[in-house]
Amino acid sequence: MPKKTTPLVDETGEVRELTATDLRQFKPAAQVLDPQLYGELLKMNARARRGPQKAAVKQATTIRLSPEVMAAFKATGAGWQTRIDNALRDWLITHSPS
């Protein structure tokens, strides 16, 4: 006789917390969805991905800055790292890094 499983939804429509047993019973979407629907989902996901870079890609780095510089740039809100990059670009116009 198969084990009795606890319903995922109660009488009010609330979904209970999933257990490890519930997760082990899940199957991959490709096995349970209509192939046409699954194909459409894959296409939608592919369109949502970022395309190739149009300009030169920035490089990730670690840099040590004084607390005052960090505070000043972070205080300007989101995009503060780009503003540091722009400030360094401006500095390179009139200075040599040597």
C-alpha distance (Angstrom), angle and dihedral (degrees) to the residues before:
residue distance angle dihedral
M1 . . .
P2 3.86 . .
K3 3.78 119.7 .
K4 3.77 116.1 -96.6
T5 3.79 110.8 -117.4
T6 3.78 125.2 -150.6
P7 3.82 112.3 -113.4
L8 3.80 113.9 -107.2
V9 3.82 91.8 -136.4
D10 3.80 127.7 49.8
E11 3.82 127.7 -144.5
T12 3.82 92.0 -83.4
G13 3.80 93.7 51.5
E14 3.80 95.7 -105.1
V15 3.80 114.6 144.6
R16 3.78 113.8 -131.5
E17 3.79 123.7 -134.3
L18 3.79 111.4 -82.5
T19 3.78 118.4 -116.6
A20 3.79 130.9 -149.4
T21 3.81 87.7 -102.8
D22 3.82 90.3 55.7
L23 3.81 91.5 50.3
R24 3.82 92.3 50.2
Q25 3.81 88.8 57.1
F26 3.81 94.1 54.5
K27 3.79 117.2 106.8
P28 3.81 128.6 -152.0
A29 3.81 114.0 -90.1
A30 3.81 90.5 -118.3
Q31 3.82 89.4 63.4
V32 3.80 98.1 49.5
L33 3.81 107.1 30.9
D34 3.77 126.8 80.5
P35 3.84 105.7 -94.8
Q36 3.82 92.2 -123.2
L37 3.82 92.3 51.5
Y38 3.80 91.4 45.7
G39 3.81 89.7 50.9
E40 3.82 90.8 51.9
L41 3.81 90.7 50.6
L42 3.80 90.3 52.1
K43 3.83 90.6 50.9
M44 3.82 91.4 49.6
N45 3.80 90.4 50.6
A46 3.81 91.5 49.0
R47 3.82 90.9 53.0
A48 3.81 91.0 51.3
R49 3.79 93.1 58.3
R50 3.77 120.8 99.1
G51 3.78 114.5 -100.3
P52 3.79 128.2 -135.7
Q53 3.80 118.3 -59.2
K54 3.80 114.0 -94.3
A55 3.80 94.5 -162.4
A56 3.78 132.0 36.3
V57 3.80 111.3 -61.8
K58 3.79 116.7 -116.2
Q59 3.77 117.7 -123.2
A60 3.78 123.0 -124.8
T61 3.78 113.5 -125.2
T62 3.77 143.1 161.1
I63 3.78 116.1 -120.2
R64 3.79 131.3 175.4
L65 3.79 114.6 -134.2
S66 3.77 130.6 177.0
P67 3.80 115.5 -97.4
E68 3.82 90.4 -115.3
V69 3.80 92.8 55.9
M70 3.81 92.3 46.7
A71 3.81 92.4 47.7
A72 3.80 92.7 48.2
F73 3.79 94.4 50.9
K74 3.82 95.6 40.2
A75 3.80 89.5 50.8
T76 3.81 88.2 64.2
G77 3.82 89.8 66.6
A78 3.78 133.1 -131.3
G79 3.78 114.8 6.7
W80 3.79 94.5 38.5
Q81 3.82 92.3 135.5
T82 3.81 90.5 55.0
R83 3.80 89.1 50.6
I84 3.81 90.3 53.0
D85 3.82 88.2 50.9
N86 3.81 90.4 50.0
A87 3.82 91.6 48.0
L88 3.80 90.5 52.4
R89 3.83 90.9 47.9
D90 3.82 89.9 52.5
W91 3.80 90.2 48.8
L92 3.83 90.8 52.7
I93 3.82 90.3 58.1
T94 3.81 92.0 67.8
H95 3.81 102.5 21.5
S96 3.78 139.7 55.4
P97 3.79 117.0 -134.4
S98 3.81 91.7 -137.6
